[in-house]
Amino acid sequence: MLELRDLVKHYSAGDGEIVRAVDGVSTSICAGELVALYGPSGSGKTTLLMLIAALLRPDAGAVLMDGRDVGELSDADAARYRLHELGFVRQSLNLVPGVSALDNAALKLLGVDIGAREAHRRVMPLLERLGLQQRAKHRAEQLSMGERQRVMIARALSTEPKLLLADEPTGSLDSARSREVLGLLTEVCRERGVSVILVTHDPQAASYADRVHALLDGKLVDYQPDRAFISAGSTQ
């Protein structure tokens, strides 16, 4: 289980102003639970994901994964945590050009010293589950945006993580492809008991989530659909 306990991360804006990106966030997420997180650009959503991924260290508070404070991990242990326990689907679709969907999906497995043949064997069922069995040998540049996003999801889930962080996974997709990706993401994660934090501007995402929150001025608040959370642009 993931627990965020009074988590704080502030930045200096360079003119003496303090940006309270994450300002006392506390919550917990159980196995197999999907939590959608809304908020305007610059509200701290991506900073929160970076703290959970141990890519940033908090100024105060703790990120506890099964009771272990990931903010206290050494760089080597943090890398192992991200490799084995965490899946991270980022906004950028960083597929390797000229490389097949299958090889792109297997990249994370290759990082745990598994040979290419075994990595392919393990990741192929994920690609099949995500509807990419007929596209597995196609190069990255031959795939649609929705297909590329599904390859990224397969890569993130390939090491059987306990927790998946998804940062705007439907940001570059039309509404039909967004529904497709959200549906597949939630189905696969629930089948595998993976906890999910989905950072999004997509109004469709709320219907797929077990819980919905918003992050405003670094604080976790109740989600109010009538507020102007849906906007273009990157997050803080």
Buried (B, 14 or more C-beta within 10 A) or exposed (E): BBBBBEBBBBBEEEEEEEBBBBBBBEBEBEBBBBBBBBBBBBBBBBBBBBBBBBEBBBBBBBBBBEEBBBBEBEEEEBEBBBBBBBBBBBBEBEBEEEBBBBBBBBBBBBBEEBEEEEBBEBBBEBBEBBEBEEBBEBBBEEBEBBBBBBBBBBBBBBBEBBBBBBBBBBBBBEEEBBBBBBEBBBEBBBEBEBBBBBBBBBEBBBEBBBEBBBBBBBBBEEBEEEEEBEEEEEBB
